[in-house]
């Protein structure tokens, strides 16, 4: 599912850090070792069939950046 984030992500919260992340091994293999965190936030997203607010989840590590965005629910 392709989507575009429009504007900034707000209400950012940390969900999990390092060993609490289930996909930590996969993240280290794909993107390199880092201090990975799983975060959630709210942003306006644009898809073919929808434009509006959605809750997003993603992974982030210092020096690597944000990876693996997904829409968790529409608001």
N, C-alpha and C positions, 0 to 999 in steps of 0.2 A: 504494500500500500504506500504509494508515493504521496507526500504532502510537503507543504512549504510553511515554515514558521514566519509569521508576519509580525514585526515589532519585537518587543523584548519579552523574555520569560519573567514572570513575576511569581511571588509566593513560593520561592525556592526553599525546599526542605531536604535535608539529608535523610535517606532511608536506611542505608547500610554503608559500612566502611570495611575495607580490607577483607578479613577472613569471614565476615558475615555475608559476603556476596557469593551466591551460588555459582556464578559464571566466572569467577576470578581466574581460573586456569585458562579458560578460553580467551579472556581479555588479554592476559599476559602473552599468549601465543600469537594472537592476531596483531596487537598494537604495541607490545613491549611491556616490560615491567614498570610499574608505577604505583603510587599510592591511590588506588582506585576507590571511588565512592559512587554509590548509586543515589541519584537525586530525583526529585519530582518537582514540578512547577506548572503554572498555568500560562498559556499563550494563545493567541489567535492563530489558527491554522487554516490553510486553504488547500482543498482537494477538489477534484472534478465535481463531486456531488455535494460538497459541504464547505462553508466558510463560517467560522465562529470559534468560540472559546473551547479549549480542550485541556485536559490534564495530561501532561507528558511525563514520561519516565526516561532516564538516560544514565549513562555512565560517564565519569569524568576523572581524569588524572592530571596532575600538574606536569606541564611539559608535553603532554600528549593531546589534551583537549577533550572536547565533548564527543562521545561516540554512542551509537546504538539508540537513537531516538525512537520512541514508539508512543502512540496515542493509547492511553489507558481508558479514558472515558470522555465523552462530550458533555459540556456544561451548558 
